[in-house]
Amino acid sequence: MKRILNRLSTARAAQVALGLLIVIAIRSIAEFFRVGGASGGPVGDGQLFYVEGALAASIAALAVLVLHVFGRHRWATLLTAAVIIALLAWKIIAIG
């Protein structure tokens, strides 16, 4: 475990955080297609939720990328954690 923590620098943690946001965006887009978003009909509220989630994750990924490029690795990781918590809360509110 110590070896893993030694390799996980702040820059590497920011890269992992960016990858996590990209995976969240891709998963939201995949869920949109799973619920019938590509059928050609009007987009319903259930489908729109996934599009909004993918857009929010993509914008957050862009912000994390900019922070990472400018060397603000801890801020990038913190922003990712905040976005994930916000997306989970949004999902709980929208579904429940």
C-alpha positions in Angstrom: 0.0 0.0 0.0 2.9 2.3 0.8 4.3 1.8 -2.7 1.0 2.9 -4.3 0.8 6.0 -2.1 4.4 6.9 -3.0 3.6 6.8 -6.7 0.4 8.8 -6.3 1.7 12.3 -6.4 -0.6 15.3 -6.6 -0.1 15.5 -10.3 -1.0 11.8 -10.7 -4.1 12.3 -8.5 -5.2 15.2 -10.7 -4.8 13.0 -13.8 -6.8 10.2 -12.2 -9.5 12.7 -11.2 -9.7 14.0 -14.8 -10.0 10.4 -16.1 -12.8 9.7 -13.6 -14.8 12.7 -14.8 -14.4 11.6 -18.4 -15.6 8.1 -17.5 -18.6 9.7 -15.7 -19.4 11.8 -18.9 -19.1 8.7 -21.1 -21.3 6.7 -18.8 -24.0 9.4 -18.8 -24.0 9.5 -22.6 -24.2 5.6 -22.7 -27.2 5.7 -20.3 -28.9 8.3 -22.6 -28.7 5.8 -25.5 -29.7 2.9 -23.2 -33.0 4.6 -22.3 -33.9 5.2 -25.9 -32.3 8.5 -26.6 -31.4 7.6 -30.2 -34.9 6.6 -31.3 -35.5 9.9 -33.1 -38.5 10.8 -30.9 -38.8 13.7 -28.5 -36.4 13.7 -25.6 -38.2 13.0 -22.3 -37.3 14.2 -18.8 -35.6 10.9 -18.0 -33.4 11.2 -21.1 -32.7 14.9 -20.6 -31.3 14.1 -17.1 -28.5 12.0 -18.6 -27.7 14.7 -21.2 -27.4 17.3 -18.5 -25.3 15.1 -16.3 -22.9 14.4 -19.2 -22.7 18.1 -20.0 -22.0 19.0 -16.3 -19.3 16.3 -16.1 -17.7 17.4 -19.4 -17.5 21.1 -18.3 -16.1 20.0 -14.9 -13.5 17.9 -16.8 -12.5 20.9 -18.8 -12.1 23.0 -15.7 -10.0 20.2 -14.0 -7.9 20.0 -17.2 -7.2 23.7 -17.1 -6.3 23.6 -13.4 -4.0 20.6 -14.0 -2.3 22.4 -16.9 -1.6 25.4 -14.7 -0.1 23.2 -12.0 -3.0 23.5 -9.5 -3.2 19.8 -8.9 -4.8 19.9 -5.5 -7.4 22.3 -6.7 -8.2 20.0 -9.6 -8.6 17.0 -7.3 -10.7 19.0 -4.9 -12.9 20.2 -7.7 -13.4 16.7 -8.9 -14.5 15.5 -5.5 -16.9 18.4 -5.2 -18.4 17.7 -8.7 -18.9 14.0 -7.9 -20.7 14.9 -4.7 -22.8 17.4 -6.5 -23.7 15.0 -9.3 -24.6 12.3 -6.8 -26.8 14.7 -4.9 -28.4 15.9 -8.1 -29.1 12.3 -9.1 -30.7 11.5 -5.7 -32.9 14.6 -5.9 -33.9 13.9 -9.5 -34.7 10.2 -9.0 -36.2 10.4 -5.5 
